[in-house]
Amino acid sequence: MTSYDMIAIGASWGGLSAISTVLDGLPHELDAAIVIAQHRGADTARGMFEQLLQRHVERPVCEPNDKTPVEPRHVYIAPPDYHLLVEDGHFSLSTEARVQHARPSIDVLFESVAEAYRERAVGIVLTGANSDGARGLAAIKNTGGVAIVQNPASAERSEMPDAALAATVADAVLGLEDIPRFLYGLCCTPAMRGRA
């Protein structure tokens, strides 16, 4: 039986609304840690995005520092102007060059999640206006994890979901309201976990 310990979410244009909808519907029984890379300006004040998202979920929401440990039932958000990586049970921050014109990069986060969690990882690509996240979602899928993509027809900008679908075979292509229900079936239902 597969246990999913990390859910990685990537979004860009329209992401605040999309991520908020997903968090609103999260099943209480979900124990996995959730980590989010949302494209935003380098001058965005630290803490602002986490305050906005905290309104949509009961579990703790924070922007991790370097070496912050990964804890279950927490929501972590990549700080502005840093790449966020997962390494051996903790987070790492990087100021390396932008990827797809973005820092934080969804690809950088997802590739680190794929390496650290392999078949225990779930990757979710939401709305966005470039192809960041496609390569990273393929990495999660290729290491045995689960790939979920927002239905491009429901996305504020479809370029990012379209690129993800072109890069890998998604396990599910869903509207925003359906993603939490899929996660419940995947992570919280013993029958589904046994088949995953």
PAZAPA-4460 file (N, C-alpha, C; in steps of 0.05 Angstrom, whole numbers, plus 32768, in hexadecimal, padded with zeros to 4 digits):
% residues 196
    n_x    n_y    n_z   ca_x   ca_y   ca_z    c_x    c_y    c_z   seq   type   mol
   8011   7FE8   8000   8000   8000   8000   8012   8019   8000     1      M     A
   800D   802B   7FED   801D   8043   7FEB   8012   8058   7FFE     2      T     A
   8024   8065   800D   801D   807B   801E   8029   8094   8011     3      S     A
   8018   80A8   800C   8021   80C1   8000   8028   80D5   8016     4      Y     A
   8041   80DD   8017   804A   80EE   802D   804E   810B   8025     5      D     A
   804F   8111   800B   8054   812C   8002   8043   8132   7FE9     6      M     A
   8035   8148   7FEB   8025   8152   7FD5   8031   816D   7FCC     7      I     A
   803A   816F   7FB4   8047   8187   7FAA   8034   8194   7F96     8      A     A
   802F   81AE   7F99   801D   81BD   7F88   802C   81D4   7F7B     9      I     A
   8028   81D7   7F61   8035   81ED   7F52   8020   81FE   7F44    10      G     A
   8023   8218   7F45   8010   822A   7F38   801E   8244   7F31    11      A     A
   8012   8252   7F1E   801D   826D   7F16   8005   8280   7F14    12      S     A
   8000   828A   7EFC   7FEA   829D   7EF7   7FD0   8291   7F00    13      W     A
   7FC2   829F   7F12   7FA8   8295   7F1C   7FAB   8281   7F33    14      G     A
   7FC4   827E   7F3D   7FC9   8269   7F50   7FBD   826E   7F6C    15      G     A
   7FBB   8286   7F75   7FB0   828B   7F90   7F94   8280   7F92    16      L     A
   7F83   8286   7F7F   7F68   827C   7F7F   7F67   825E   7F7C    17      S     A
   7F77   8253   7F6A   7F77   8236   7F65   7F81   8227   7F7E    18      A     A
   7F97   8230   7F89   7FA1   8222   7FA1   7F8D   8224   7FB8    19      I     A
   7F81   823C   7FBC   7F6E   823F   7FD1   7F57   822C   7FCF    20      S     A
   7F4D   8227   7FB6   7F37   8215   7FB1   7F3F   81F8   7FB9    21      T     A
   7F57   81F0   7FB2   7F61   81D6   7FB9   7F63   81D3   7FD7    22      V     A
   7F6F   81E7   7FE5   7F72   81E5   8002   7F57   81E5   8010    23      L     A
   7F44   81F4   8005   7F29   81F5   8011   7F1D   81D9   8013    24      D     A
   7F23   81C8   8000   7F16   81AE   7FFF   7F27   8197   800A    25      G     A
   7F3E   819D   8015   7F50   8188   801F   7F42   8176   8033    26      L     A
   7F43   815C   8030   7F37   814B   8044   7F46   814C   805F    27      P     A
   7F37   814C   8075   7F44   814E   808F   7F57   8136   8094    28      H     A
   7F50   811F   8088   7F5F   8107   808D   7F7B   8107   807F    29      E     A
   7F80   811A   806E   7F99   811A   805F   7FB0   8121   8071    30      L     A
   7FC3   810E   8073   7FDA   8113   8085   7FF3   811D   8076    31      D     A
   7FF4   811C   805C   800C   8124   804D   8013   8141   8052    32      A     A
   802D   8147   8050   8036   8163   804F   802F   816D   8033    33      A     A
   802A   8187   8032   8024   8194   8018   8038   81AB   8014    34      I     A
   8044   81AB   7FFD   8057   81C1   7FF6   804F   81CE   7FDC    35      V     A
   8050   81E9   7FDC   8045   81F8   7FC6   805A   820B   7FBA    36      I     A
   805D   820B   7FA0   806D   821F   7F92   805A   822F   7F81    37      A     A
   8058   8249   7F88   8047   825C   7F79   8059   8272   7F6F    38      Q     A
   8058   8276   7F55   8068   828D   7F49   805E   82A7   7F55    39      H     A
   8070   82B8   7F5E   8069   82D2   7F68   8082   82E4   7F67    40      R     A
   807E   82FE   7F69   8094   8310   7F66   80A8   830E   7F7C    41      G     A
   80C1   8314   7F76   80D7   8313   7F89   80D2   8327   7FA1    42      A     A
   80C3   833C   7F9B   80BF   8350   7FB0   80A6   834B   7FC1    43      D     A
   8099   8334   7FBD   8082   832C   7FCD   808B   8329   7FEA    44      T     A
   807C   8335   7FFC   8083   8334   8019   8080   8317   8023    45      A     A
   8094   830E   8032   8092   82F3   803D   807B   82F2   8051    46      R     A
   806D   82DC   8051   8057   82D9   8063   803B   82E0   8058    47      G     A
   803B   82F1   8043   8021   82FA   8039   8011   82E3   802D    48      M     A
   801E   82D3   801C   8010   82BE   800E   8007   82A9   8022    49      F     A
   8017   82A3   8036   800F   828F   804A   7FF7   8298   805A    50      E     A
   7FF5   82B2   8060   7FDE   82BD   806E   7FC5   82B9   805E    51      Q     A
   7FC7   82BE   8043   7FAF   82BB   8032   7FA6   829E   8031    52      L     A
   7FBA   828C   802F   7FB2   8270   802D   7FA9   8264   8047    53      L     A
   7FB3   826F   805D   7FAB   8264   8078   7F8D   8266   807C    54      Q     A
   7F81   8279   806F   7F63   827C   8071   7F54   8265   8065    55      R     A
   7F62   8255   8055   7F54   823F   8046   7F5A   8223   8051    56      H     A
   7F69   8222   8067   7F71   8207   8070   7F77   8209   808E    57      V     A
   7F70   81F4   809D   7F74   81F4   80BA   7F91   81EC   80C1    58      E     A
   7F9E   81DD   80B0   7FB9   81D4   80B7   7FCD   81EB   80B5    59      R     A
   7FE3   81EB   80C3   7FF6   8201   80C2   8001   8207   80A6    60      P     A
   8003   8220   809F   800E   8229   8086   8027   823B   808C    61      V     A
   803D   8235   807E   8055   8246   8083   8067   8245   806B    62      C     A
   8079   825A   806A   808F   825B   8057   80A7   8250   8065    63      E     A
   80B1   8239   805E   80C8   822D   806D   80E2   823C   8069    64      P     A
   80F3   823A   807D   810E   8243   807B   8120   822C   8073    65      N     A
   8139   8232   806D   814C   821D   8067   814E   820A   807F    66      D     A
   814C   81F0   807A   814E   81DB   808E   8134   81D7   809F    67      K     A
   811E   81E6   8099   8105   81E1   80A7   80FD   81C4   80A2    68      T     A
   80F7   81B4   80B7   80EF   8198   80B3   80D3   8196   80A6    69      P     A
   80D0   8181   8096   80B6   817B   8089   80A5   816D   809E    70      V     A
   808D   8177   80A3   807A   816B   80B6   8060   8164   80A8    71      E     A
   8054   814D   80AF   803A   8146   80A3   8025   815A   80AB    72      P     A
   8010   815C   809B   7FF9   816D   80A0   8000   818B   80A1    73      R     A
   8016   8193   8095   801E   81AF   8092   801D   81B7   8075    74      H     A
   8019   81D1   8070   801A   81DC   8055   8032   81EF   8054    75      V     A
   8044   81EA   8041   805C   81FA   803E   805B   8209   8023    76      Y     A
   8064   8222   8023   8063   8232   800B   807F   823C   8005    77      I     A
   8088   8239   7FEC   80A2   8243   7FE4   80A3   8261   7FE8    78      A     A
   80B8   826C   7FF6   80BA   8288   7FFB   80BF   8297   7FE0    79      P     A
   80B8   82B1   7FDE   80BD   82C0   7FC6   80DB   82C2   7FC1    80      P     A
   80E3   82BF   7FA8   80FF   82C2   7F9E   8112   82AC   7FA8    81      D     A
   8107   8295   7FB1   8118   827E   7FB8   810D   8265   7FAA    82      Y     A
   811F   8254   7FA1   8116   8239   7F9A   8114   8229   7FB4    83      H     A
   80FF   8219   7FB6   80FA   8208   7FCD   80FF   81EB   7FC5    84      L     A
   810F   81DD   7FD4   8115   81C1   7FCF   8110   81B0   7FE8    85      L     A
   8109   8197   7FE4   8106   8184   7FFB   811E   8171   7FFA    86      V     A
   812B   816F   8011   8143   815E   8013   8143   814F   802E    87      E     A
   8141   8135   802E   8145   8125   8045   8136   812F   805E    88      D     A
   811C   8133   805B   810B   813A   8072   810A   8157   8079    89      G     A
   8118   8168   8069   8116   8185   806F   8116   8195   8055    90      H     A
   8112   81AF   8057   8112   81C0   8040   812D   81CE   803C    91      F     A
   8132   81D5   8024   814A   81E4   801D   8142   81FB   800B    92      S     A
   814E   8212   800F   8149   822A   7FFF   8161   822F   7FED    93      L     A
   815C   8238   7FD4   8171   823D   7FC1   816C   8257   7FB2    94      S     A
   8181   8266   7FAD   817F   827E   7F9D   818C   827A   7F82    95      T     A
   818E   8261   7F79   8199   825C   7F5E   8187   8269   7F49    96      E     A
   8191   826A   7F30   8184   8278   7F1B   8167   8270   7F17    97      A     A
   8157   8283   7F0E   813B   827E   7F08   8138   8267   7EF4    98      R     A
   8123   8258   7EF6   811C   8243   7EE3   8101   824A   7ED7    99      V     A
   80FF   824A   7EBD   80E6   8253   7EAF   80DF   826F   7EB9   100      Q     A
   80F3   8280   7EBD   80F0   829B   7EC6   80E4   829D   7EE2   101      H     A
   80E5   8288   7EF1   80D8   8288   7F0B   80EB   827F   7F22   102      A     A
   80E9   828C   7F38   80F5   8283   7F51   80E2   828C   7F68   103      R     A
   80D3   827A   7F73   80D5   825C   7F73   80CD   824F   7F58   104      P     A
   80DA   823A   7F52   80D4   822A   7F3B   80C4   8211   7F43   105      S     A
   80AF   820B   7F35   809F   81F3   7F3A   80B0   81DB   7F33   106      I     A
   80BE   81DC   7F1C   80CF   81C5   7F14   80E3   81BE   7F29   107      D     A
   80F1   81D2   7F34   8106   81CD   7F48   80F9   81BF   7F61   108      V     A
   80E3   81CA   7F6A   80D5   81BD   7F81   80CD   81A1   7F7B   109      L     A
   80BE   819D   7F64   80B4   8183   7F5E   80CA   816E   7F5A   110      F     A
   80E0   8176   7F4D   80F6   8163   7F49   8102   815B   7F63   111      E     A
   8104   816D   7F77   810F   8165   7F91   80FB   8153   7FA0   112      S     A
   80E1   8158   7F9C   80CD   8147   7FA9   80CE   812B   7F9D   113      V     A
   80D1   812A   7F82   80D3   8110   7F75   80EB   8100   7F7F   114      A     A
   8101   810D   7F83   8119   80FF   7F8C   8116   80F6   7FA9   115      E     A
   810A   8107   7FBA   8108   8102   7FD7   80F2   80EE   7FDE   116      A     A
   80DB   80EF   7FCF   80C4   80E0   7FD7   80BC   80CA   7FC3   117      Y     A
   80C5   80CB   7FAA   80C1   80B7   7F96   80A3   80AF   7F95   118      R     A
   809D   8095   7F9A   8081   808C   7F98   806F   8096   7FAE   119      E     A
   807A   80A5   7FC1   8069   80B0   7FD6   8062   80CD   7FD1   120      R     A
   8067   80D7   7FB8   8062   80F3   7FB1   8049   80F5   7F9E   121      A     A
   803C   810C   7FA2   8026   8114   7F8F   802D   8130   7F85   122      V     A
   802C   8134   7F6B   8031   814E   7F5F   8017   8158   7F52   123      G     A
   8012   8172   7F56   7FF9   817E   7F4C   8001   8198   7F3D   124      I     A
   7FFC   819A   7F23   8001   81B2   7F14   7FE6   81C0   7F0F   125      V     A
   7FE5   81DA   7F17   7FCD   81EA   7F14   7FD2   8200   7EFF   126      L     A
   7FC1   8213   7EFE   7FC1   8229   7EEA   7FDC   8237   7EE9   127      T     A
   7FE3   8240   7ED1   7FFC   824F   7ECD   8001   8255   7EB0   128      G     A
   8012   8269   7EAB   8016   8274   7E90   8030   826C   7E83   129      A     A
   803E   8258   7E8F   8056   824E   7E81   8058   8230   7E85   130      N     A
   806F   8224   7E80   8070   8206   7E82   807E   81FD   7E9B   131      S     A
   8083   820E   7EAF   8090   8206   7EC7   807E   81F0   7ED5   132      D     A
   808A   81DC   7EDF   807C   81C6   7EEC   8079   81AD   7EDB   133      G     A
   807A   81B0   7EC1   8077   8199   7EAF   808D   8185   7EB3   134      A     A
   80A6   818E   7EB3   80BD   817C   7EB6   80BC   8170   7ED2   135      R     A
   80B6   8180   7EE6   80B5   8176   7F02   809F   8161   7F06   136      G     A
   8087   8166   7EFA   8072   8153   7EFD   8079   8138   7EF0   137      L     A
   8087   813A   7ED9   8090   8122   7ECB   80A4   8113   7EDD   138      A     A
   80B5   8121   7EEC   80C8   8114   7EFE   80B9   8106   7F15   139      A     A
   80A4   8112   7F20   8094   8105   7F35   8087   80EB   7F2A   140      I     A
   807C   80ED   7F12   806F   80D6   7F06   8084   80C0   7F00   141      K     A
   809B   80C8   7EF6   80B0   80B5   7EEE   80BC   80A6   7F06   142      N     A
   80BA   80B2   7F1E   80C5   80A4   7F36   80AF   8096   7F45   143      T     A
   8097   8092   7F39   8082   8082   7F45   806D   8092   7F53   144      G     A
   806F   80AC   7F53   805A   80BD   7F60   8042   80C1   7F4F   145      G     A
   802F   80D1   7F59   8016   80D6   7F4C   8016   80F2   7F40   146      V     A
   800D   80F5   7F27   800C   810E   7F19   7FEF   8117   7F15   147      A     A
   7FE9   812F   7F1F   7FCE   813B   7F1C   7FD1   8156   7F0E   148      I     A
   7FBF   815B   7EFB   7FC0   8174   7EED   7FA4   8180   7EED   149      V     A
   7FA3   819B   7EF2   7F89   81A9   7EEF   7F80   81A7   7ED2   150      Q     A
   7F67   81A2   7ECE   7F5B   81A2   7EB3   7F61   81BD   7EA6   151      N     A
   7F70   81BE   7E90   7F76   81D7   7E83   7F5E   81E9   7E7D   152      P     A
   7F48   81DC   7E77   7F2F   81EB   7E71   7F25   81FB   7E89   153      A     A
   7F2C   81F2   7EA1   7F23   8200   7EBA   7F38   8213   7EC5   154      S     A
   7F50   8214   7EB8   7F66   8224   7EC3   7F64   8241   7EBA   155      A     A
   7F6B   8254   7ECB   7F6C   8270   7EC3   7F7F   8274   7EAC   156      E     A
   7F96   8266   7EAD   7FA9   8265   7E97   7FAF   8247   7E92   157      R     A
   7FAD   823E   7E7A   7FAF   8222   7E74   7FCB   8219   7E6C   158      S     A
   7FDE   822B   7E68   7FF8   8223   7E5E   8006   820F   7E70   159      E     A
   8005   8214   7E8A   8013   8202   7E9C   8007   81E6   7E9E   160      M     A
   7FEC   81E4   7EA1   7FE1   81C9   7E9F   7FE5   81BB   7E84   161      P     A
   7FE3   81CA   7E6F   7FE8   81BF   7E54   8004   81B3   7E52   162      D     A
   8018   81C3   7E5C   8033   81BA   7E5A   8038   81A1   7E6B   163      A     A
   802B   81A0   7E83   802D   8188   7E94   8022   8170   7E86   164      A     A
   800B   8173   7E79   7FFE   815C   7E6C   800F   8153   7E54   165      L     A
   801D   8165   7E48   802F   815E   7E31   8048   814F   7E3B   166      A     A
   804F   8154   7E54   8069   8149   7E5E   8066   812E   7E6B   167      A     A
   804E   8127   7E74   804B   810D   7E82   802E   8104   7E80   168      T     A
   802A   80EB   7E87   800E   80E0   7E87   8003   80E5   7EA3   169      V     A
   7FF0   80F7   7EA5   7FE4   80FD   7EBF   7FD3   80E6   7EC9   170      A     A
   7FD3   80E2   7EE4   7FC1   80CF   7EF0   7FA5   80DA   7EF2   171      D     A
   7FA2   80F5   7EF3   7F88   8101   7EF4   7F8A   811E   7EE8   172      A     A
   7F75   8125   7ED9   7F72   8140   7ECF   7F57   814A   7ED9   173      V     A
   7F58   815E   7EEB   7F40   8164   7EFB   7F3B   8182   7EFD   174      L     A
   7F22   8189   7F02   7F1B   81A3   7F0A   7F24   81A8   7F27   175      G     A
   7F27   81C0   7F2F   7F32   81C6   7F4A   7F23   81B9   7F60   176      L     A
   7F08   81BA   7F5F   7EF8   81AF   7F75   7EFB   8190   7F77   177      E     A
   7F03   8184   7F61   7F05   8166   7F61   7F20   815D   7F6B   178      D     A
   7F34   816E   7F6D   7F4F   8166   7F75   7F4E   815C   7F92   179      I     A
   7F42   816B   7FA5   7F41   8160   7FC1   7F33   8146   7FC3   180      P     A
   7F1E   8141   7FB4   7F10   8127   7FB5   7F23   8111   7FAB   181      R     A
   7F32   8117   7F95   7F45   8103   7F8B   7F5A   80FD   7FA0   182      F     A
   7F64   8112   7FAE   7F78   810D   7FC3   7F6D   80FD   7FD9   183      L     A
   7F54   8101   7FE0   7F47   80F0   7FF5   7F48   80D3   7FEC   184      Y     A
   7F3F   80CE   7FD4   7F3F   80B2   7FCA   7F5B   80A6   7FC9   185      G     A
   7F6E   80B7   7FC1   7F89   80AD   7FBE   7F97   80A8   7FD9   186      L     A
   7F94   80BB   7FEC   7FA4   80BB   8004   7F95   80B1   801D   187      C     A
   7F7A   80B2   801D   7F6B   80AE   8035   7F59   8095   8035   188      C     A
   7F56   8089   801D   7F44   8072   801B   7F55   8059   8018   189      T     A
   7F53   8046   802B   7F65   802E   802B   7F63   801F   8011   190      P     A
   7F4B   801C   8005   7F48   800D   7FEC   7F58   8019   7FD6   191      A     A
   7F57   8034   7FD4   7F65   8042   7FBF   7F83   8041   7FC4   192      M     A
   7F8B   8044   7FDD   7FA8   8043   7FE3   7FB4   8028   7FDC   193      R     A
   7FA4   8013   7FE0   7FAD   7FF8   7FD9   7FB1   7FF4   7FBB   194      G     A
   7FA2   8003   7FAB   7FA4   8000   7F8E   7FB9   8012   7F82   195      R     A
   7FC1   8027   7F91   7FD3   803C   7F86   7FEF   8030   7F82   196      A     A
***
